[in-house]
Amino acid sequence: MTLDQIHRLNGKFQHKTAQISELMPSGNLVEFAAVLIRNSRRMDAVFKKMLAVQTQSGLGRAMARMEDEMDEIIFMLDQMDLANRKRNIKLITDLVKEGYEVLSIYSICCDQLLEKRLKKEEN
């Protein structure tokens, strides 16, 4: 998957998140959506920085920031899932699943980046 594809996937997730918040504008969905959008934007920006960083310490800092953003997204997705269990709204269930898929892709890419950097340092 290319960086552009990952960026578009993240943007699609943000767009769907914004649409979900319109279902219940006065409810918790607006808060959940705002946090998810903000953190997914930050996650995308941090990932781009991770690709550009040249030092091991810089990569470590970027990885720590990436973990923080991912943790926030996971927390909000879990909260959305819990809140939706009573209502069982399919759009929310689908958004939660998509959010975890986006996180999974970023996580795999981070693992691959670390693996590549470690191999580079060994040689």
N, CA, C and O atoms as a DFTB+ gen file, in Angstrom:
492 C
 N C O
     1  1       0.850      -1.168       0.000
     2  2       0.000       0.000       0.000
     3  2       0.900       1.238       0.000
     4  3       1.868       1.304       0.758
     5  1       0.588       2.194      -0.830
     6  2       1.400       3.401      -0.926
     7  2       0.989       4.410       0.144
     8  3      -0.077       4.299       0.750
     9  1       1.850       5.384       0.360
    10  2       1.557       6.445       1.328
    11  2       0.289       7.193       0.934
    12  3      -0.526       7.532       1.792
    13  1       0.123       7.448      -0.352
    14  2      -1.067       8.147      -0.828
    15  2      -2.332       7.329      -0.558
    16  3      -3.357       7.890      -0.171
    17  1      -2.270       6.021      -0.755
    18  2      -3.420       5.159      -0.483
    19  2      -3.765       5.160       1.004
    20  3      -4.937       5.198       1.379
    21  1      -2.747       5.117       1.834
    22  2      -2.968       5.150       3.286
    23  2      -3.605       6.478       3.680
    24  3      -4.547       6.517       4.471
    25  1      -3.082       7.557       3.122
    26  2      -3.620       8.889       3.409
    27  2      -5.092       8.982       2.976
    28  3      -5.919       9.522       3.712
    29  1      -5.419       8.462       1.797
    30  2      -6.807       8.494       1.321
    31  2      -7.717       7.637       2.195
    32  3      -8.856       8.019       2.464
    33  1      -7.226       6.491       2.636
    34  2      -8.003       5.618       3.515
    35  2      -8.311       6.333       4.827
    36  3      -9.429       6.257       5.337
    37  1      -7.318       7.024       5.364
    38  2      -7.509       7.791       6.588
    39  2      -8.529       8.907       6.345
    40  3      -9.410       9.135       7.174
    41  1      -8.410       9.597       5.217
    42  2      -9.360      10.663       4.886
    43  2     -10.783      10.141       4.745
    44  3     -11.734      10.792       5.177
    45  1     -10.926       8.976       4.146
    46  2     -12.242       8.350       3.999
    47  2     -12.834       8.030       5.377
    48  3     -14.023       8.241       5.615
    49  1     -11.993       7.520       6.273
    50  2     -12.437       7.246       7.641
    51  2     -12.883       8.540       8.328
    52  3     -13.914       8.558       9.000
    53  1     -12.118       9.613       8.166
    54  2     -12.485      10.895       8.769
    55  2     -13.821      11.396       8.220
    56  3     -14.660      11.902       8.966
    57  1     -14.007      11.249       6.916
    58  2     -15.250      11.698       6.280
    59  2     -16.449      10.912       6.826
    60  3     -17.480      11.499       7.153
    61  1     -16.311       9.590       6.922
    62  2     -17.397       8.768       7.466
    63  2     -17.665       9.124       8.926
    64  3     -18.813       9.130       9.371
    65  1     -16.610       9.416       9.658
    66  2     -16.770       9.797      11.057
    67  2     -17.575      11.089      11.169
    68  3     -18.444      11.211      12.032
    69  1     -17.288      12.041      10.305
    70  2     -18.032      13.303      10.313
    71  2     -19.502      13.065       9.982
    72  3     -20.380      13.699      10.567
    73  1     -19.774      12.160       9.053
    74  2     -21.159      11.860       8.691
    75  2     -21.909      11.202       9.841
    76  3     -23.089      11.478      10.057
    77  1     -21.225      10.334      10.577
    78  2     -21.851       9.650      11.716
    79  2     -22.292      10.662      12.763
    80  3     -23.351      10.505      13.370
    81  1     -21.490      11.694      12.979
    82  2     -21.824      12.674      14.016
    83  2     -23.124      13.409      13.695
    84  3     -23.774      13.949      14.590
    85  1     -23.496      13.429      12.424
    86  2     -24.734      14.098      12.036
    87  2     -25.975      13.291      12.412
    88  3     -27.085      13.823      12.406
    89  1     -25.794      12.007      12.739
    90  2     -26.938      11.178      13.149
    91  2     -27.559      11.695      14.441
    92  3     -28.780      11.725      14.593
    93  1     -26.700      12.097      15.362
    94  2     -27.158      12.573      16.666
    95  2     -26.347      13.812      17.040
    96  3     -25.457      13.731      17.886
    97  1     -26.641      14.953      16.425
    98  2     -25.815      16.145      16.640
    99  2     -25.724      16.609      18.085
   100  3     -24.759      17.283      18.447
   101  1     -26.679      16.277      18.903
   102  2     -26.615      16.732      20.297
   103  2     -26.058      15.654      21.225
   104  3     -25.902      15.902      22.421
   105  1     -25.760      14.485      20.713
   106  2     -25.309      13.387      21.551
   107  2     -23.806      13.278      21.634
   108  3     -23.070      14.172      21.217
   109  1     -23.367      12.153      22.186
   110  2     -21.942      11.887      22.356
   111  2     -21.221      11.669      21.035
   112  3     -19.996      11.771      20.979
   113  1     -21.956      11.374      19.978
   114  2     -21.315      11.097      18.697
   115  2     -20.505      12.284      18.184
   116  3     -19.472      12.099      17.539
   117  1     -20.957      13.475      18.461
   118  2     -20.217      14.661      18.018
   119  2     -18.857      14.706      18.709
   120  3     -17.835      14.959      18.070
   121  1     -18.853      14.463      20.005
   122  2     -17.587      14.457      20.757
   123  2     -16.680      13.327      20.269
   124  3     -15.491      13.538      20.028
   125  1     -17.246      12.132      20.126
   126  2     -16.470      10.990      19.645
   127  2     -15.885      11.289      18.270
   128  3     -14.707      11.036      18.015
   129  1     -16.720      11.829      17.390
   130  2     -16.280      12.117      16.023
   131  2     -15.156      13.154      16.005
   132  3     -14.177      13.005      15.274
   133  1     -15.303      14.186      16.801
   134  2     -14.276      15.239      16.829
   135  2     -12.928      14.678      17.277
   136  3     -11.893      14.988      16.687
   137  1     -12.946      13.860      18.311
   138  2     -11.703      13.268      18.815
   139  2     -11.119      12.314      17.782
   140  3      -9.915      12.334      17.530
   141  1     -11.960      11.481      17.186
   142  2     -11.469      10.541      16.179
   143  2     -10.854      11.249      14.977
   144  3      -9.791      10.859      14.495
   145  1     -11.520      12.277      14.504
   146  2     -11.005      13.023      13.345
   147  2      -9.682      13.695      13.700
   148  3      -8.712      13.602      12.947
   149  1      -9.642      14.364      14.834
   150  2      -8.424      15.059      15.255
   151  2      -7.246      14.081      15.387
   152  3      -6.153      14.346      14.886
   153  1      -7.479      12.960      16.059
   154  2      -6.390      12.015      16.270
   155  2      -5.995      11.271      15.001
   156  3      -4.824      10.935      14.827
   157  1      -6.938      11.009      14.123
   158  2      -6.567      10.333      12.881
   159  2      -5.769      11.269      11.978
   160  3      -4.884      10.818      11.250
   161  1      -6.071      12.560      12.016
   162  2      -5.257      13.537      11.272
   163  2      -3.836      13.588      11.843
   164  3      -2.850      13.586      11.107
   165  1      -3.766      13.633      13.159
   166  2      -2.447      13.663      13.804
   167  2      -1.657      12.389      13.503
   168  3      -0.455      12.438      13.240
   169  1      -2.348      11.253      13.546
   170  2      -1.690       9.979      13.269
   171  2      -1.105       9.972      11.862
   172  3       0.015       9.506      11.654
   173  1      -1.854      10.484      10.907
   174  2      -1.371      10.543       9.532
   175  2      -0.148      11.452       9.424
   176  3       0.817      11.114       8.739
   177  1      -0.185      12.601      10.095
   178  2       0.943      13.533      10.067
   179  2       2.180      12.937      10.728
   180  3       3.293      13.087      10.222
   181  1       1.988      12.267      11.847
   182  2       3.117      11.639      12.548
   183  2       3.722      10.536      11.686
   184  3       4.942      10.379      11.639
   185  1       2.879       9.781      11.010
   186  2       3.391       8.710      10.153
   187  2       4.262       9.285       9.039
   188  3       5.316       8.731       8.727
   189  1       3.833      10.375       8.448
   190  2       4.639      11.019       7.404
   191  2       5.983      11.471       7.963
   192  3       7.007      11.347       7.292
   193  1       5.985      11.992       9.180
   194  2       7.240      12.406       9.816
   195  2       8.130      11.205      10.098
   196  3       9.350      11.277       9.957
   197  1       7.509      10.100      10.498
   198  2       8.279       8.880      10.768
   199  2       9.034       8.424       9.524
   200  3      10.166       7.950       9.612
   201  1       8.403       8.570       8.381
   202  2       9.046       8.157       7.136
   203  2      10.250       9.036       6.803
   204  3      11.215       8.579       6.191
   205  1      10.180      10.290       7.211
   206  2      11.237      11.237       6.864
   207  2      12.371      11.305       7.883
   208  3      13.478      11.726       7.548
   209  1      12.105      10.895       9.120
   210  2      13.107      11.036      10.174
   211  2      14.335      10.174       9.858
   212  3      14.214       9.063       9.341
   213  1      15.499      10.703      10.175
   214  2      16.748      10.020       9.831
   215  2      17.463       9.397      11.020
   216  3      18.261       8.477      10.846
   217  1      17.189       9.883      12.217
   218  2      17.916       9.386      13.381
   219  2      17.084       8.375      14.153
   220  3      15.855       8.366      14.076
   221  1      17.774       7.532      14.893
   222  2      17.093       6.527      15.698
   223  2      16.299       7.191      16.818
   224  3      15.189       6.763      17.134
   225  1      16.864       8.227      17.413
   226  2      16.145       8.912      18.494
   227  2      14.906       9.624      17.957
   228  3      13.862       9.640      18.608
   229  1      15.025      10.208      16.775
   230  2      13.876      10.853      16.149
   231  2      12.778       9.858      15.832
   232  3      11.593      10.149      15.994
   233  1      13.179       8.688      15.381
   234  2      12.214       7.639      15.090
   235  2      11.533       7.173      16.376
   236  3      10.329       6.917      16.390
   237  1      12.302       7.067      17.442
   238  2      11.726       6.668      18.731
   239  2      10.685       7.663      19.218
   240  3       9.623       7.277      19.707
   241  1      10.997       8.949      19.082
   242  2      10.036       9.982      19.491
   243  2       8.781       9.923      18.624
   244  3       7.661      10.026      19.125
   245  1       8.982       9.758      17.331
   246  2       7.838       9.685      16.423
   247  2       6.974       8.458      16.724
   248  3       5.746       8.528      16.674
   249  1       7.624       7.337      17.036
   250  2       6.876       6.124      17.376
   251  2       6.062       6.332      18.654
   252  3       4.922       5.876      18.747
   253  1       6.634       7.005      19.618
   254  2       5.917       7.274      20.870
   255  2       4.689       8.146      20.602
   256  3       3.619       7.903      21.160
   257  1       4.844       9.157      19.753
   258  2       3.706      10.018      19.399
   259  2       2.644       9.223      18.642
   260  3       1.445       9.406      18.853
   261  1       3.109       8.333      17.748
   262  2       2.174       7.502      16.984
   263  2       1.373       6.607      17.933
   264  3       0.160       6.465      17.780
   265  1       2.042       6.015      18.895
   266  2       1.354       5.163      19.870
   267  2       0.324       5.958      20.660
   268  3      -0.772       5.465      20.925
   269  1       0.670       7.188      21.037
   270  2      -0.274       8.032      21.777
   271  2      -1.535       8.302      20.947
   272  3      -2.653       8.190      21.450
   273  1      -1.344       8.654      19.689
   274  2      -2.488       8.940      18.820
   275  2      -3.333       7.690      18.611
   276  3      -4.562       7.748      18.641
   277  1      -2.669       6.570      18.400
   278  2      -3.398       5.315      18.197
   279  2      -4.167       4.914      19.457
   280  3      -5.300       4.439      19.371
   281  1      -3.555       5.105      20.617
   282  2      -4.232       4.789      21.878
   283  2      -5.503       5.616      22.054
   284  3      -6.531       5.100      22.493
   285  1      -5.428       6.893      21.710
   286  2      -6.610       7.763      21.812
   287  2      -7.719       7.284      20.875
   288  3      -8.894       7.261      21.243
   289  1      -7.329       6.905      19.668
   290  2      -8.320       6.419      18.702
   291  2      -8.947       5.120      19.201
   292  3     -10.164       4.949      19.136
   293  1      -8.126       4.220      19.693
   294  2      -8.634       2.951      20.225
   295  2      -9.622       3.206      21.362
   296  3     -10.689       2.594      21.414
   297  1      -9.261       4.109      22.268
   298  2     -10.148       4.424      23.390
   299  2     -11.496       4.931      22.882
   300  3     -12.541       4.484      23.356
   301  1     -11.484       5.855      21.926
   302  2     -12.733       6.422      21.427
   303  2     -13.543       5.386      20.655
   304  3     -14.768       5.352      20.771
   305  1     -12.877       4.546      19.872
   306  2     -13.602       3.489      19.159
   307  2     -14.258       2.530      20.150
   308  3     -15.397       2.107      19.953
   309  1     -13.539       2.193      21.206
   310  2     -14.107       1.322      22.242
   311  2     -15.320       1.976      22.899
   312  3     -16.326       1.312      23.149
   313  1     -15.226       3.272      23.178
   314  2     -16.338       3.987      23.792
   315  2     -17.548       4.024      22.859
   316  3     -18.685       3.845      23.297
   317  1     -17.293       4.258      21.561
   318  2     -18.388       4.253      20.581
   319  2     -19.041       2.882      20.523
   320  3     -20.265       2.765      20.472
   321  1     -18.216       1.855      20.529
   322  2     -18.738       0.490      20.460
   323  2     -19.600       0.182      21.676
   324  3     -20.687      -0.380      21.548
   325  1     -19.113       0.552      22.851
   326  2     -19.890       0.319      24.074
   327  2     -21.219       1.071      24.050
   328  3     -22.261       0.516      24.399
   329  1     -21.176       2.317      23.643
   330  2     -22.392       3.135      23.590
   331  2     -23.378       2.599      22.554
   332  3     -24.589       2.770      22.701
   333  1     -22.879       1.971      21.539
   334  2     -23.726       1.491      20.446
   335  2     -24.300       0.099      20.705
   336  3     -25.182      -0.338      19.966
   337  1     -23.845      -0.583      21.693
   338  2     -24.313      -1.963      21.927
   339  2     -25.808      -2.035      22.202
   340  3     -26.460      -2.999      21.801
   341  1     -26.353      -1.050      22.870
   342  2     -27.792      -1.044      23.149
   343  2     -28.596      -0.720      21.897
   344  3     -29.629      -1.335      21.632
   345  1     -28.116       0.243      21.138
   346  2     -28.842       0.687      19.948
   347  2     -28.551      -0.188      18.738
   348  3     -29.420      -0.408      17.893
   349  1     -27.326      -0.683      18.663
   350  2     -26.887      -1.527      17.552
   351  2     -27.125      -0.869      16.188
   352  3     -27.738      -1.459      15.298
   353  1     -26.633       0.349      16.044
   354  2     -26.750       1.088      14.786
   355  2     -25.645       0.603      13.857
   356  3     -24.460       0.724      14.170
   357  1     -26.035       0.062      12.727
   358  2     -25.090      -0.556      11.800
   359  2     -24.015       0.423      11.326
   360  3     -22.852       0.041      11.204
   361  1     -24.381       1.667      11.060
   362  2     -23.397       2.653      10.597
   363  2     -22.279       2.854      11.618
   364  3     -21.113       3.001      11.252
   365  1     -22.636       2.860      12.877
   366  2     -21.631       3.038      13.930
   367  2     -20.778       1.781      14.041
   368  3     -19.557       1.868      14.164
   369  1     -21.414       0.619      13.998
   370  2     -20.675      -0.642      14.043
   371  2     -19.670      -0.703      12.886
   372  3     -18.517      -1.090      13.076
   373  1     -20.113      -0.322      11.706
   374  2     -19.230      -0.331      10.534
   375  2     -18.086       0.668      10.685
   376  3     -16.953       0.386      10.294
   377  1     -18.385       1.835      11.252
   378  2     -17.339       2.836      11.454
   379  2     -16.285       2.337      12.431
   380  3     -15.089       2.529      12.209
   381  1     -16.719       1.702      13.503
   382  2     -15.775       1.160      14.485
   383  2     -14.867       0.122      13.816
   384  3     -13.652       0.133      14.009
   385  1     -15.465      -0.760      13.038
   386  2     -14.672      -1.767      12.322
   387  2     -13.676      -1.105      11.373
   388  3     -12.509      -1.492      11.318
   389  1     -14.142      -0.116      10.634
   390  2     -13.256       0.581       9.703
   391  2     -12.129       1.300      10.441
   392  3     -10.994       1.340       9.967
   393  1     -12.446       1.858      11.588
   394  2     -11.417       2.521      12.384
   395  2     -10.322       1.562      12.796
   396  3      -9.138       1.892      12.730
   397  1     -10.718       0.369      13.221
   398  2      -9.718      -0.637      13.596
   399  2      -8.922      -1.125      12.383
   400  3      -7.743      -1.458      12.507
   401  1      -9.553      -1.166      11.231
   402  2      -8.829      -1.544      10.015
   403  2      -7.780      -0.497       9.657
   404  3      -6.660      -0.839       9.278
   405  1      -8.142       0.773       9.778
   406  2      -7.189       1.858       9.505
   407  2      -6.021       1.769      10.488
   408  3      -4.860       1.878      10.092
   409  1      -6.330       1.572      11.748
   410  2      -5.273       1.425      12.758
   411  2      -4.366       0.248      12.444
   412  3      -3.148       0.337      12.597
   413  1      -4.952      -0.838      12.013
   414  2      -4.184      -2.033      11.677
   415  2      -3.208      -1.763      10.543
   416  3      -2.057      -2.199      10.586
   417  1      -3.668      -1.049       9.540
   418  2      -2.791      -0.729       8.409
   419  2      -1.630       0.151       8.857
   420  3      -0.484      -0.099       8.484
   421  1      -1.914       1.173       9.650
   422  2      -0.837       2.024      10.157
   423  2       0.131       1.219      11.021
   424  3       1.345       1.404      10.939
   425  1      -0.405       0.335      11.839
   426  2       0.439      -0.486      12.703
   427  2       1.356      -1.382      11.879
   428  3       2.546      -1.493      12.174
   429  1       0.816      -2.012      10.862
   430  2       1.627      -2.867       9.983
   431  2       2.706      -2.044       9.301
   432  3       3.854      -2.479       9.204
   433  1       2.347      -0.869       8.833
   434  2       3.332       0.003       8.170
   435  2       4.433       0.427       9.138
   436  3       5.604       0.478       8.761
   437  1       4.069       0.726      10.368
   438  2       5.073       1.091      11.376
   439  2       6.008      -0.081      11.640
   440  3       7.222       0.098      11.741
   441  1       5.446      -1.272      11.751
   442  2       6.272      -2.464      11.956
   443  2       7.246      -2.664      10.793
   444  3       8.419      -2.973      11.000
   445  1       6.748      -2.484       9.578
   446  2       7.600      -2.648       8.404
   447  2       8.693      -1.588       8.365
   448  3       9.831      -1.880       7.995
   449  1       8.357      -0.372       8.740
   450  2       9.341       0.704       8.776
   451  2      10.427       0.398       9.795
   452  3      11.613       0.567       9.511
   453  1      10.029      -0.052      10.978
   454  2      11.008      -0.400      12.006
   455  2      11.898      -1.555      11.549
   456  3      13.113      -1.533      11.749
   457  1      11.289      -2.545      10.942
   458  2      12.044      -3.691      10.445
   459  2      13.084      -3.248       9.411
   460  3      14.235      -3.683       9.440
   461  1      12.660      -2.391       8.516
   462  2      13.560      -1.888       7.475
   463  2      14.709      -1.093       8.084
   464  3      15.862      -1.240       7.678
   465  1      14.384      -0.248       9.063
   466  2      15.434       0.546       9.715
   467  2      16.418      -0.332      10.472
   468  3      17.625      -0.089      10.443
   469  1      15.906      -1.351      11.147
   470  2      16.792      -2.258      11.890
   471  2      17.724      -3.014      10.946
   472  3      18.908      -3.172      11.243
   473  1      17.213      -3.470       9.839
   474  2      18.047      -4.170       8.865
   475  2      19.111      -3.241       8.289
   476  3      20.250      -3.644       8.055
   477  1      18.718      -2.001       8.070
   478  2      19.639      -1.001       7.536
   479  2      20.776      -0.743       8.523
   480  3      21.936      -0.627       8.129
   481  1      20.432      -0.654       9.805
   482  2      21.441      -0.418      10.833
   483  2      22.367      -1.614      11.008
   484  3      23.546      -1.444      11.318
   485  1      21.841      -2.833      10.811
   486  2      22.669      -4.032      10.950
   487  2      23.720      -4.109       9.841
   488  3      24.825      -4.610      10.050
   489  1      23.363      -3.615       8.679
   490  2      24.302      -3.677       7.533
   491  2      25.231      -2.523       7.596
   492  3      26.098      -2.381       6.734
